[in-house]
């Protein structure tokens, strides 16, 4: 017997679950199918820190979203404001001269409402005190426009969205991957699924929403679109995001859209696992990231700096600097810090499995770095950096303090301090890919657009499958927000279409 639903959602990450929630709250019969088993479900969202970037005017706008609005720290917290104009400027900074895309306008315009909508489904958030604020004059000052993360981070976000969907009567089926789409009379009418045991079944649907992620776990596609440097990149998240949604859509003539050469890639501990590790507690998974480079310097195997570590707040650079590391000889680099910076390093640098070497002197430190090809150049680079630090600006990590270097071919623009107080530490890093930017063209209701400019009837997409949202980088926290905005839109669009499909089509 062939099973029939109104809306079939493929995937169980944040975007897919938002689509499922939006469709189910209309009363549609919604089924979510997920290739992974229950423990590994949740897509890349489960591996994230759960931060979401959105437009807000001040502290009062955030209170309805908070898990604990009585937190005593709130009375001495300055969240600032994050305007639509600032969000647009931040996105433009990664567009390589492109104007804001339609998708970016939709992301900005829908960001606050998406958070408010999630809060109505009991998805709650917490201020990111540990990574997005510094205590200054007795107050917590937030920086970089990023303030809130889902309670219990990515795992908490996914769990809360699943709970909300199931409260509404929705169903999730695990170990159930889509292998093909059903098409009749040029209309998508369901999918063929395969269980973990290899059994196949047909599920008919009045609308199908693809929320199955990008192609970051597909080595061949990474090489094809992003080049050989990404052949051996660490995959920060799920091994299941292999591009199946793209491939199935291409077969139906879907229009590729966005920048396929772009991806979110961040510096990671060189010895991080090949894929994300959900066996670790949620508060430990993030500890393989190494994103405090802005407080020190990064050098490659030839002893050269290769990025302006203080170009901007790390929210605006960490998703690009992983690629920069992969482009270095051997795809490795070292982050160097001295004793005065150590207290400011994030918890991930004190994680029990964090890899680093420590020494009382720089010479002894450099001698321990396995793979450095020119120790003398390494030492000379640090000496030149120290000599170039401009002391005329006080060090202040809560702002872009202008404390930079003078006379270096590659400057450090902010937060420059001499590396001169032992003991010294060096953390080996490589690049970890989080998600890809190239995707599909979708219409204003989330429908997948074909190469002829017309939407493919019955097919919708969200999450990483939506192209044109990010190009050469992104402001941190935008990815989950994008998933919520476009997931909600696709789910609502699919439910509207499903309600208009004649009854006989579902039984054809």
SVG drawing of the C-alpha trace seen along z (x, -y; Angstrom):
<svg xmlns="http://www.w3.org/2000/svg" viewBox="-10 -57 77 62">
<polyline fill="none" stroke="black" stroke-width="0.4" points="0.0,0.0 1.3,-3.4 1.5,-6.0 0.1,-9.4 0.7,-12.7 0.1,-16.4 3.7,-17.6 6.9,-15.4 9.9,-17.1 13.4,-15.7 15.9,-16.2 15.7,-17.0 18.0,-20.0 16.9,-23.4 15.6,-24.5 13.7,-21.2 12.2,-21.3 11.1,-24.9 9.5,-23.9 7.7,-21.0 6.5,-23.2 5.2,-25.9 3.4,-23.3 2.0,-21.4 0.6,-24.5 -1.7,-25.0 -3.2,-21.6 -1.4,-19.8 -0.5,-16.1 3.3,-16.4 5.9,-13.6 9.7,-14.2 12.1,-11.6 15.7,-11.5 18.5,-9.3 20.4,-9.2 19.3,-7.3 17.7,-9.1 21.0,-9.7 22.7,-11.3 19.7,-13.1 19.4,-16.9 21.7,-17.7 24.5,-20.2 22.3,-22.2 23.0,-19.8 26.7,-20.5 26.5,-24.2 26.8,-26.6 23.1,-27.6 23.8,-31.3 21.3,-33.2 21.8,-36.7 18.7,-38.9 17.6,-42.5 16.6,-44.0 16.4,-47.5 17.6,-46.9 17.4,-44.8 13.6,-44.9 13.3,-43.1 15.3,-40.2 13.4,-39.5 10.5,-37.5 13.0,-35.0 14.9,-34.3 14.8,-31.0 15.6,-32.8 14.4,-36.5 15.2,-36.8 18.9,-36.2 20.5,-38.7 23.2,-39.5 20.6,-41.1 20.4,-44.3 24.0,-45.0 24.1,-43.9 24.4,-46.1 23.2,-44.1 23.3,-47.2 21.1,-47.2 21.4,-45.5 19.6,-47.3 18.5,-46.1 21.0,-48.5 23.8,-47.1 22.8,-43.5 22.9,-44.6 26.3,-46.2 27.6,-43.1 26.4,-40.9 27.7,-43.2 31.1,-42.9 31.2,-39.4 29.6,-39.9 32.7,-40.8 31.0,-43.9 27.6,-42.2 24.5,-44.2 22.3,-42.5 20.5,-39.6 16.8,-38.9 17.6,-36.1 19.7,-38.4 16.9,-41.0 14.5,-38.1 16.9,-37.0 17.2,-40.5 13.5,-41.2 12.4,-37.9 15.1,-37.5 13.3,-39.0 10.0,-37.4 11.6,-34.0 13.0,-34.2 9.7,-35.5 7.9,-32.7 10.2,-30.0 9.7,-31.5 6.0,-30.9 6.8,-27.2 8.8,-27.2 12.2,-27.4 14.1,-29.6 17.4,-31.3 20.2,-32.4 22.6,-35.4 26.1,-34.3 28.0,-35.7 31.0,-33.4 31.8,-34.2 30.1,-37.4 30.7,-39.7 33.5,-41.1 33.0,-42.5 33.9,-46.2 33.4,-48.6 31.2,-46.1 28.9,-45.6 28.7,-42.9 29.2,-44.6 28.1,-42.6 30.0,-43.1 29.6,-42.1 25.8,-42.1 25.4,-38.6 23.7,-38.1 21.6,-35.0 22.0,-31.2 19.5,-28.5 19.4,-27.0 21.8,-24.0 23.2,-25.2 22.6,-23.2 21.4,-20.1 19.0,-22.1 17.7,-23.9 17.0,-20.7 15.5,-19.0 13.2,-21.9 12.0,-22.1 11.4,-18.3 9.4,-18.6 7.3,-21.4 6.6,-19.5 5.6,-16.4 3.4,-18.4 1.5,-19.5 1.1,-15.9 3.9,-15.7 5.8,-12.5 9.6,-11.9 10.8,-8.7 14.5,-8.0 16.8,-5.7 14.7,-6.7 16.7,-8.4 15.2,-9.7 16.8,-8.2 14.5,-9.6 11.6,-11.9 8.3,-10.8 7.1,-12.9 3.8,-12.6 2.8,-15.0 5.8,-17.2 4.7,-17.5 6.6,-16.2 4.1,-13.9 6.3,-12.2 9.5,-10.3 11.1,-6.9 12.8,-6.2 15.2,-3.6 15.6,-2.4 18.8,-1.6 18.1,2.1 17.9,1.4 14.2,1.7 12.5,-0.7 9.1,-2.3 7.0,-5.0 5.6,-8.0 3.2,-10.1 2.8,-13.8 1.0,-16.8 4.3,-18.8 7.9,-17.9 10.3,-20.1 14.0,-19.4 15.9,-20.4 18.7,-17.8 21.7,-20.1 24.5,-21.0 27.5,-19.0 30.1,-19.5 30.4,-15.8 30.9,-14.9 34.6,-14.9 34.2,-14.8 31.8,-17.7 34.1,-19.7 36.9,-19.3 34.7,-20.0 33.4,-23.3 36.0,-24.5 39.2,-23.0 41.8,-20.5 42.6,-22.3 39.2,-21.1 39.9,-17.4 40.9,-16.6 39.1,-19.4 37.7,-18.3 33.8,-18.1 32.6,-19.8 29.1,-18.3 27.1,-15.4 28.5,-12.9 25.1,-12.7 25.1,-16.1 26.3,-14.7 24.3,-16.8 21.5,-14.4 18.9,-17.3 20.9,-19.1 21.3,-16.0 17.7,-15.1 16.7,-18.7 19.2,-18.9 17.5,-15.8 14.3,-17.8 15.9,-20.8 16.4,-23.0 18.4,-26.1 21.7,-26.2 22.0,-29.5 24.6,-31.2 28.3,-30.9 29.4,-27.2 33.0,-28.1 32.0,-29.5 31.6,-27.8 31.7,-28.3 35.2,-27.1 36.7,-27.9 40.0,-27.2 39.9,-23.9 42.2,-21.9 44.5,-20.0 43.7,-16.8 39.9,-17.2 38.0,-14.1 37.2,-13.8 33.5,-14.4 31.6,-16.0 31.4,-13.9 28.0,-13.8 29.3,-11.3 30.8,-14.3 28.5,-16.4 27.0,-19.4 29.2,-21.8 32.3,-20.0 31.7,-19.6 32.5,-23.2 35.8,-22.9 37.6,-21.7 37.1,-25.2 40.0,-27.6 38.7,-31.1 40.7,-33.3 43.3,-34.0 42.3,-37.7 44.0,-37.9 47.3,-36.6 48.9,-35.7 48.6,-32.8 51.7,-31.5 52.1,-28.8 54.8,-26.2 57.1,-28.8 56.9,-31.0 54.7,-33.6 51.5,-35.3 48.8,-35.0 45.7,-36.9 45.1,-40.1 44.0,-38.5 42.5,-41.7 40.7,-42.8 37.3,-42.7 35.5,-41.0 35.9,-37.2 32.2,-37.0 33.1,-38.4 36.3,-36.5 36.2,-33.0 34.1,-31.5 36.7,-32.7 39.9,-32.0 39.4,-28.2 39.8,-28.4 42.9,-30.6 44.5,-27.9 43.6,-25.2 45.4,-27.3 48.7,-27.2 51.4,-24.6 50.1,-21.3 46.8,-23.0 48.1,-23.7 49.0,-26.8 49.8,-27.7 48.0,-30.2 50.5,-31.8 49.7,-33.4 51.6,-34.6 50.8,-34.6 48.9,-37.9 46.4,-36.7 45.8,-33.2 43.1,-34.4 41.1,-35.8 41.1,-32.6 37.8,-30.9 37.0,-27.6 37.8,-25.6 41.5,-26.4 41.3,-24.8 39.4,-21.8 40.9,-18.5 41.5,-17.4 42.9,-20.7 46.3,-20.2 49.1,-22.7 52.7,-23.1 54.0,-25.4 57.4,-26.7 59.1,-29.4 60.8,-31.0 59.8,-31.5 62.8,-29.7 61.9,-26.6 58.3,-26.9 59.3,-27.0 61.6,-24.1 58.6,-21.9 56.5,-22.7 56.3,-19.7 56.4,-20.6 57.8,-24.1 60.1,-24.4 61.9,-27.6 62.2,-28.1 64.4,-31.2 61.7,-32.9 59.1,-31.9 61.1,-33.7 61.8,-36.7 58.1,-37.1 57.1,-37.3 60.0,-39.8 58.9,-42.0 55.3,-41.8 56.3,-42.8 58.4,-45.8 55.4,-47.0 52.8,-47.1 51.4,-50.6 51.0,-51.4 49.1,-54.6 45.7,-52.9 44.7,-51.0 43.8,-47.3 40.0,-46.8 38.4,-43.6 34.9,-45.0 35.4,-47.3 37.6,-47.5 40.2,-49.4 42.5,-50.5 45.5,-49.0 47.3,-47.8 50.8,-47.4 52.8,-49.9 55.1,-49.2 54.2,-45.5 53.3,-44.4 50.4,-42.5 49.1,-44.5 47.1,-43.4 44.5,-46.1 43.1,-45.7 43.9,-44.0 47.6,-43.9 49.7,-43.1 53.3,-42.0 54.0,-38.4 56.6,-38.8 55.5,-37.3 56.2,-33.6 55.0,-31.0 54.1,-30.9 51.6,-28.6 51.1,-27.4 47.9,-25.7 48.1,-23.7 45.1,-24.3 43.6,-23.3 40.4,-24.2 37.0,-22.7 34.1,-23.0 30.7,-23.6 28.3,-24.2 28.3,-25.2 26.9,-28.3 25.9,-27.1 22.4,-25.9 19.1,-26.3 17.1,-29.2 13.8,-29.3 10.8,-31.5 9.1,-33.8 7.2,-30.9 10.2,-28.5 9.4,-26.7 12.3,-25.4 12.8,-27.3 13.7,-25.5 16.1,-26.7 13.1,-27.9 12.4,-30.4 9.2,-28.6 8.8,-26.9 8.8,-23.1 5.3,-22.1 5.3,-20.4 9.0,-20.9 10.3,-23.3 13.7,-23.8 15.2,-25.4 18.4,-25.6 21.7,-25.1 19.8,-24.2 18.9,-27.9 21.5,-29.6 22.3,-33.3 22.2,-33.9 26.0,-33.9 28.9,-34.4 32.5,-34.8 31.6,-34.5 28.9,-35.4 28.4,-37.2 28.4,-34.6 25.0,-33.3 23.4,-34.0 23.2,-30.4 20.7,-29.1 18.7,-32.3 18.6,-31.7 17.5,-28.1 14.6,-29.4 13.5,-32.1 13.6,-30.0 12.4,-26.8 9.4,-28.6 8.7,-30.1 9.0,-26.8 6.9,-24.9 4.1,-27.5 4.3,-27.5 4.2,-23.8 1.1,-23.6 -0.7,-26.2 0.0,-24.3 -1.0,-21.0 -4.4,-22.5 -5.1,-23.4 -4.1,-20.0 -7.2,-18.1 -7.9,-15.0 -7.6,-12.6 -3.9,-13.6 -2.8,-12.1 -4.3,-8.8 -3.2,-8.7"/>
</svg>
